[in-house]
Amino acid sequence: MLQLAAARSTRIMAGFIAATCVSVAAIGWLHTSHGRQLLAKLGVPCPVDTVDSNVVLSMRNNAISRQRGSIAAPDRPALGLQLDRSTESEVAEQMTRDNVHCDEISRGFRYLRCRGVPAQLLRTNGPPVSEIWFSFKPDRTLMAINLYRRDMTESETRQSWRIALQSLRQALGVPTAMTGDTTLTSLMEKPVAVARVEYAYSDYVATVTASHLPYGGLAVREQYMSATTAH
Amino acid sequence: MKRFVGILLAAAALVALTACGGGNDVSPPVVQHPENKAIWSALGGDSAAPAAVAGVVNAAVTGLLADPVEAPYFAAVTGNTSKSSAAHDTPARLEACLTLQFESLLGGPYTYPGPVKVTGDVDAQPEMCQDMTTAHNDVGVPGCVFDQFMVDLVATFQSKLPAADFAALTSTTNGTYALTSTNSAGIPVGTKFQYSAVPTLFNLRGTITSATPGGPLYLPPTVATSCSS
C-alpha cells in the first residue's frame, strides 16, 4: 500500500518537475527574438512598445532638469531643425524630400529612425551616419536628435568629432563641460575610453561623445536635446 | 517513513533554535570581488567609496533617463510606482540596485544581487535586487541601448573618478581578466584587463540583451542594419 502511494507520489513529482521545466523553457523561448515575433503576431507586444508616454515623460523631465544648466542657450543648433517647434510631420516631410528613408517608431515617445544615411542628406558633413533618431514629445514637436556613427576608422572618427565640435563651437562658443582626452589621441590607444564635450543650458543640452569600447568600435554620438520640461 | 518524519522534525527544531539564538548576529560582509579590492581602497574604502559609487551611478542614470531614446526601456520597468517591492519597479530601485552592483564589482564588501534600501519606498523593509537575467528578461533591451548605457557609464566614471583610478580600472597591463562575450566591433574578445570590473560588466551584455540572441551586428556606418532594434 505504502509502495503504491510512494510510486504515485514519485509520478506526480516527476510530472510536476517536467511541467515546470517545459514552462521555463517556453517562457525563455518567448523572450528570444523568434518568441517575441510570435508574441507580436499573437498581439502581445514587447513591454517597451506599450510604455505609458506620461510615465516616460515624467522620468525624462525629472532627469533633464538635473542635467540642464542655469542660463538660456544663445542658440539651439539641431541640424537645421527647431527643437520644440519642428513637428513630426515636418521632419518626416523633410526626410522624404531629402531621400532619407525613416521608420516611424512608438515607444512611449514617438520617433523617426533613419539608418545608413549619407551625412550630406542630413545637411551636415563627414562619414555616413549609422543611425539618426528624431524624438518627439506627446504634442508631436521635436524634443531631441540623436545621431550615431559606429565602427569607424580612426580618421573617420576624428573627422566626425571635429565637424560636430566645430559646428557647436561656432554657434555656442566654449563648452560647459569636457571629459576625457578631447584630442582623441588616447581614445585610439586605450582599450576603454570616452571623450565628451557638453553644452548644458536651461533650455538646451548638446553632447558629443566619442567612444572606444568593446562593442561598436570607434563611435561618435551627437545629441541635441530640448531641456524644457514638456507636459 | 516515520524515521524520515523524525529527522525532518529534528532538523526543523535545530533551525528554529539557531534562529532564536542568532537574532542579534550580524553576518560578516562578503566581498564578492576581492580581486578588485585595490580599486575600492583607491576610491576611499568603506568610508568614502560608497558615496563615490552612488554619485557615479546617479549621474549615469540621469544621463540615461534624460535621453528620450533610452528612457523608455526604464519606463518599461516602472509599472508600480506606489511600492518598490514589485518585480518591475521604479528608477529609485534601479539606481539602488545598480549602486549595489557597482559597490560589489569595484571590490567593496557587498554581494550582488542583495538587499537595498530604496529612496521613497513605502515600507521600511530592504528590497531584494534581482539577478541580471531576471531583471532584464522581459524588458527587451537591444544591444545598442546596452552599449549606449556603457558609453554613458564609462564617461561618468571617467569624469568622476581620479584619473589614476580610472586608468587602473581600465588597464590591460599584466591583465588577467578577459572579455569573453562575443562582439563584432571594438576591443577584441580575449583582451585581458588588470581588474575584473570592466570585463565582468561587458561580459554581462549577453545576459542583459539575451532577448535579442547574438545582439546587434555592428557594420560600417553606411550599412543600414548597424544596430538592431
Boltz contact constraints between the chains, C-beta under 6 A:
constraints:
  - contact:
      token1: [A, 31]
      token2: [B, 137]
      max_distance: 6.0
  - contact:
      token1: [A, 31]
      token2: [B, 211]
      max_distance: 6.0
  - contact:
      token1: [A, 32]
      token2: [B, 213]
      max_distance: 6.0
  - contact:
      token1: [A, 33]
      token2: [B, 212]
      max_distance: 6.0
  - contact:
      token1: [A, 46]
      token2: [B, 140]
      max_distance: 6.0
  - contact:
      token1: [A, 47]
      token2: [B, 76]
      max_distance: 6.0
  - contact:
      token1: [A, 47]
      token2: [B, 138]
      max_distance: 6.0
  - contact:
      token1: [A, 48]
      token2: [B, 72]
      max_distance: 6.0
  - contact:
      token1: [A, 48]
      token2: [B, 73]
      max_distance: 6.0
  - contact:
      token1: [A, 48]
      token2: [B, 76]
      max_distance: 6.0
  - contact:
      token1: [A, 48]
      token2: [B, 140]
      max_distance: 6.0
  - contact:
      token1: [A, 51]
      token2: [B, 72]
      max_distance: 6.0
  - contact:
      token1: [A, 51]
      token2: [B, 75]
      max_distance: 6.0
  - contact:
      token1: [A, 51]
      token2: [B, 76]
      max_distance: 6.0
  - contact:
      token1: [A, 55]
      token2: [B, 75]
      max_distance: 6.0
  - contact:
      token1: [A, 55]
      token2: [B, 78]
      max_distance: 6.0
  - contact:
      token1: [A, 56]
      token2: [B, 71]
      max_distance: 6.0
  - contact:
      token1: [A, 56]
      token2: [B, 72]
      max_distance: 6.0
  - contact:
      token1: [A, 56]
      token2: [B, 75]
      max_distance: 6.0
  - contact:
      token1: [A, 59]
      token2: [B, 65]
      max_distance: 6.0
  - contact:
      token1: [A, 59]
      token2: [B, 71]
      max_distance: 6.0
  - contact:
      token1: [A, 59]
      token2: [B, 75]
      max_distance: 6.0
  - contact:
      token1: [A, 60]
      token2: [B, 71]
      max_distance: 6.0
  - contact:
      token1: [A, 63]
      token2: [B, 62]
      max_distance: 6.0
  - contact:
      token1: [A, 63]
      token2: [B, 65]
      max_distance: 6.0
  - contact:
      token1: [A, 63]
      token2: [B, 66]
      max_distance: 6.0
  - contact:
      token1: [A, 64]
      token2: [B, 66]
      max_distance: 6.0
  - contact:
      token1: [A, 66]
      token2: [B, 62]
      max_distance: 6.0
  - contact:
      token1: [A, 67]
      token2: [B, 62]
      max_distance: 6.0
  - contact:
      token1: [A, 67]
      token2: [B, 66]
      max_distance: 6.0
  - contact:
      token1: [A, 107]
      token2: [B, 72]
      max_distance: 6.0
  - contact:
      token1: [A, 108]
      token2: [B, 72]
      max_distance: 6.0
  - contact:
      token1: [A, 108]
      token2: [B, 75]
      max_distance: 6.0
  - contact:
      token1: [A, 109]
      token2: [B, 68]
      max_distance: 6.0
  - contact:
      token1: [A, 115]
      token2: [B, 224]
      max_distance: 6.0
  - contact:
      token1: [A, 116]
      token2: [B, 222]
      max_distance: 6.0
  - contact:
      token1: [A, 116]
      token2: [B, 223]
      max_distance: 6.0
  - contact:
      token1: [A, 116]
      token2: [B, 224]
      max_distance: 6.0
  - contact:
      token1: [A, 127]
      token2: [B, 221]
      max_distance: 6.0
  - contact:
      token1: [A, 128]
      token2: [B, 221]
      max_distance: 6.0
  - contact:
      token1: [A, 128]
      token2: [B, 222]
      max_distance: 6.0
  - contact:
      token1: [A, 130]
      token2: [B, 221]
      max_distance: 6.0
  - contact:
      token1: [A, 130]
      token2: [B, 226]
      max_distance: 6.0
  - contact:
      token1: [A, 131]
      token2: [B, 227]
      max_distance: 6.0
  - contact:
      token1: [A, 133]
      token2: [B, 69]
      max_distance: 6.0
  - contact:
      token1: [A, 135]
      token2: [B, 68]
      max_distance: 6.0
  - contact:
      token1: [A, 143]
      token2: [B, 68]
      max_distance: 6.0
  - contact:
      token1: [A, 144]
      token2: [B, 68]
      max_distance: 6.0
  - contact:
      token1: [A, 146]
      token2: [B, 69]
      max_distance: 6.0
  - contact:
      token1: [A, 149]
      token2: [B, 221]
      max_distance: 6.0
  - contact:
      token1: [A, 150]
      token2: [B, 218]
      max_distance: 6.0
  - contact:
      token1: [A, 150]
      token2: [B, 226]
      max_distance: 6.0
  - contact:
      token1: [A, 151]
      token2: [B, 185]
      max_distance: 6.0
  - contact:
      token1: [A, 151]
      token2: [B, 218]
      max_distance: 6.0
  - contact:
      token1: [A, 151]
      token2: [B, 220]
      max_distance: 6.0
  - contact:
      token1: [A, 179]
      token2: [B, 155]
      max_distance: 6.0
  - contact:
      token1: [A, 179]
      token2: [B, 158]
      max_distance: 6.0
  - contact:
      token1: [A, 179]
      token2: [B, 159]
      max_distance: 6.0
  - contact:
      token1: [A, 180]
      token2: [B, 158]
      max_distance: 6.0
  - contact:
      token1: [A, 191]
      token2: [B, 172]
      max_distance: 6.0
  - contact:
      token1: [A, 191]
      token2: [B, 187]
      max_distance: 6.0
  - contact:
      token1: [A, 191]
      token2: [B, 191]
      max_distance: 6.0
  - contact:
      token1: [A, 192]
      token2: [B, 170]
      max_distance: 6.0
  - contact:
      token1: [A, 192]
      token2: [B, 198]
      max_distance: 6.0
  - contact:
      token1: [A, 194]
      token2: [B, 154]
      max_distance: 6.0
  - contact:
      token1: [A, 194]
      token2: [B, 155]
      max_distance: 6.0
  - contact:
      token1: [A, 194]
      token2: [B, 158]
      max_distance: 6.0
  - contact:
      token1: [A, 196]
      token2: [B, 155]
      max_distance: 6.0
  - contact:
      token1: [A, 211]
      token2: [B, 151]
      max_distance: 6.0
  - contact:
      token1: [A, 213]
      token2: [B, 150]
      max_distance: 6.0
  - contact:
      token1: [A, 213]
      token2: [B, 186]
      max_distance: 6.0
  - contact:
      token1: [A, 214]
      token2: [B, 179]
      max_distance: 6.0
  - contact:
      token1: [A, 214]
      token2: [B, 183]
      max_distance: 6.0
  - contact:
      token1: [A, 214]
      token2: [B, 186]
      max_distance: 6.0
  - contact:
      token1: [A, 214]
      token2: [B, 187]
      max_distance: 6.0
  - contact:
      token1: [A, 214]
      token2: [B, 202]
      max_distance: 6.0
  - contact:
      token1: [A, 215]
      token2: [B, 147]
      max_distance: 6.0
  - contact:
      token1: [A, 215]
      token2: [B, 183]
      max_distance: 6.0
  - contact:
      token1: [A, 215]
      token2: [B, 186]
      max_distance: 6.0
  - contact:
      token1: [A, 216]
      token2: [B, 147]
      max_distance: 6.0
  - contact:
      token1: [A, 216]
      token2: [B, 185]
      max_distance: 6.0
  - contact:
      token1: [A, 216]
      token2: [B, 186]
      max_distance: 6.0
  - contact:
      token1: [A, 216]
      token2: [B, 218]
      max_distance: 6.0
  - contact:
      token1: [A, 217]
      token2: [B, 185]
      max_distance: 6.0
  - contact:
      token1: [A, 217]
      token2: [B, 186]
      max_distance: 6.0
